[in-house]
Every structure is written in C-alpha cells, then in structure tokens.
Amino acid sequence: MSHIYCPECGFQNPEAANYCSRCGALLVKDEPGSETTMSYTPEEGGEAGEAAVSLEDLGAEGPALVVRSGGGRAGEHFVPQGDRTTIGRSPECDIFLDDVTVSRKHAVLLQRDGGYYIEDQGSLNGTFLNRKRIEAGQLENGDELQIGKYKLTFLEK
C-alpha cells in the first residue's frame, strides 16, 4: 500500500487520505502535470561546491543574475531586459525557472534611479534576499537571491 506524507508534520498517511490523521493538514498529492506551486524551505548555509563567480568568468557585461545552484542550471546567467524583467515558472517570463518551487509570476527585477530592485509578486515560497524573506529590496553587487530552489547571485560589475 502506498503512503502520502504530511507536508506539515511529516506523518505517514494512507494514500486515499485527504487530511493528515495526526495534525489535520490538507495532504498534497503529486499529480502529473499539476499546476500548483510546491512549498519549499531554504536550507541554512551554502551548499558544497557553490563557487564564487565573476562577470569576467562569464564574459558578460553587468548587471547579471547568475544561477549558483538549483535545477541543474548552475553557471547560467541572465541579463536584465530594460526596466522590468519578470522571473517565474511561466514560459512568458523573461527569466524562466521551470520548477514547482517557483510561482508562475514569482518576482520582478526593476531598474530605476540608477539601481536594481527585486519585488516579490505574491509568490507562495517568497523571494529571499541574502537569506531574508522580502517583499521588495534593492540589489547590491554580490547579493544572493533565492527564488524557489534556485540560488542566484546579482553581479553589477
């Protein structure tokens, strides 16, 4: 017999259950092609093998967002497109992060007043700037962003 684990308390429930028999939480079933965003909690501390990277290493002009880990895409980088660069799981986003931990319209990167800002768009898992959950924040060179399971570094020069 197959089981489903509670996303809240981890209790093992029968697959037919809709609610956890220990804590009463709604049980999320993985259905193929499911459109819902899965919840994700960032781990504390860095992962082994995360290398510091510079724009020179990439041969890119700043600014850029560089994927440090997540989804097998480490080393990829994205250059902001104009004043507003959308980030999310929707293929229509300028920065397309195809993973269930990323909301369809997760965040937006804004260029204004000579600086760059990140704004969360009401995503389920939130947007983290230097490991703190934020609604909006100004980006500085070397800042770490976390969107779902993706860790990105913002590089300006």
matplotlib code that plots the C-alpha trace (Angstrom):
import matplotlib.pyplot as plt

x = [0.0, 1.3, 1.5, 1.5, 3.5, 2.0, 3.7, 3.2, 4.2, 5.6, 3.2, 2.7, -0.9, -2.7, -2.7, -6.5, -6.5, -7.1, -6.2, -3.4, -4.7, -2.2, -2.5, -5.4, -3.4, -4.5, -2.4, -0.9, -0.9, 1.7, -0.4, 1.3, 1.0, -0.1, -0.1, 0.3, 3.4, 5.0, 6.2, 9.9, 12.0, 15.5, 18.2, 20.6, 24.1, 25.6, 25.8, 29.1, 30.6, 29.0, 31.7, 32.0, 31.7, 32.5, 31.3, 34.7, 34.4, 31.1, 32.4, 29.2, 28.6, 27.0, 24.5, 23.5, 21.8, 23.9, 22.4, 24.6, 22.5, 19.1, 17.6, 21.0, 21.4, 24.4, 26.5, 23.7, 23.2, 20.5, 21.0, 18.1, 15.9, 15.1, 13.3, 11.3, 12.5, 9.9, 11.0, 8.9, 7.7, 5.6, 7.4, 6.2, 8.6, 11.9, 13.7, 12.0, 12.8, 11.0, 10.4, 7.4, 9.0, 8.8, 5.5, 4.3, 4.8, 7.3, 9.2, 10.2, 13.6, 13.2, 15.7, 15.1, 17.0, 20.3, 19.8, 18.2, 15.4, 13.7, 10.0, 8.1, 4.8, 2.9, 4.7, 3.9, 7.6, 8.6, 11.7, 14.8, 17.5, 20.7, 18.6, 15.9, 12.4, 11.5, 8.6, 11.0, 14.6, 17.5, 20.1, 23.8, 26.7, 27.2, 23.8, 22.2, 18.7, 16.7, 13.6, 12.2, 15.1, 17.2, 20.0, 21.2, 23.9, 23.4, 26.5, 26.8, 30.5]
y = [0.0, 3.4, 6.3, 10.1, 12.2, 15.3, 18.5, 20.0, 17.3, 14.5, 11.9, 8.9, 8.7, 6.2, 7.4, 7.7, 10.2, 13.9, 15.2, 14.3, 12.0, 13.5, 17.3, 17.7, 19.5, 19.1, 16.5, 17.5, 14.7, 14.8, 14.6, 14.6, 17.9, 19.6, 23.3, 24.1, 25.6, 23.2, 24.7, 24.9, 25.9, 27.3, 25.5, 27.4, 27.7, 27.2, 24.0, 22.4, 23.2, 26.6, 28.6, 32.4, 33.6, 37.0, 38.7, 38.3, 34.5, 34.6, 37.0, 39.1, 42.8, 43.7, 43.6, 39.9, 37.3, 34.1, 30.8, 29.3, 26.2, 24.7, 22.7, 21.6, 25.1, 26.4, 28.7, 30.0, 33.8, 36.2, 39.9, 42.2, 43.3, 47.0, 48.5, 45.4, 41.8, 39.2, 36.0, 32.8, 29.4, 30.8, 30.4, 34.0, 35.3, 36.9, 34.6, 31.2, 29.0, 25.7, 24.2, 23.6, 25.6, 28.7, 30.5, 31.3, 35.0, 34.9, 38.2, 41.1, 42.8, 46.6, 49.1, 52.6, 55.6, 54.0, 50.9, 47.5, 46.3, 42.9, 42.7, 39.5, 39.1, 37.4, 34.0, 31.0, 30.4, 34.0, 35.8, 35.8, 38.5, 37.4, 34.7, 37.1, 36.9, 40.2, 41.8, 44.2, 45.2, 47.0, 44.7, 45.4, 43.7, 40.2, 39.9, 36.4, 35.9, 32.7, 32.0, 28.6, 26.2, 28.4, 30.5, 33.4, 36.0, 39.5, 40.9, 44.5, 44.8]
z = [0.0, -0.9, 1.5, 1.5, 3.9, 5.6, 4.4, 7.9, 10.4, 8.2, 9.4, 7.1, 6.0, 3.7, 0.1, 0.0, 2.9, 2.1, 5.5, 7.9, 10.7, 13.1, 12.6, 10.2, 7.4, 3.8, 2.1, -1.2, -3.8, -6.6, -9.7, -13.1, -14.8, -11.6, -11.9, -8.2, -6.7, -4.2, -0.9, -0.3, 2.7, 2.0, 3.9, 6.1, 4.9, 1.4, -0.5, -1.1, -4.5, -4.9, -6.5, -6.4, -9.9, -11.5, -14.7, -16.2, -15.7, -17.6, -20.3, -19.5, -19.2, -15.9, -14.5, -14.5, -12.4, -12.2, -11.2, -8.4, -7.7, -8.4, -11.3, -12.7, -14.1, -12.1, -14.2, -16.4, -16.3, -17.2, -18.2, -17.2, -20.1, -19.8, -16.8, -15.9, -16.0, -14.9, -13.1, -12.7, -13.8, -16.7, -20.1, -20.7, -18.0, -19.1, -16.7, -16.9, -13.9, -14.6, -11.2, -9.0, -6.1, -8.3, -8.7, -12.3, -11.8, -8.9, -8.8, -11.0, -11.3, -11.7, -12.9, -11.6, -10.2, -11.4, -9.3, -9.4, -7.1, -6.7, -5.9, -4.9, -6.8, -4.0, -4.6, -2.4, -1.3, -1.3, -2.5, -0.3, -0.4, 1.4, 3.2, 4.5, 3.0, 1.5, -0.4, -2.1, -1.8, -3.5, -5.0, -4.5, -6.3, -4.9, -3.3, -3.1, -4.3, -3.7, -5.8, -5.1, -5.1, -7.3, -5.7, -7.9, -7.4, -8.6, -10.2, -11.3, -12.3]

ax = plt.figure().add_subplot(projection="3d")
ax.plot(x, y, z, "-o")
ax.set_aspect("equal")
plt.show()
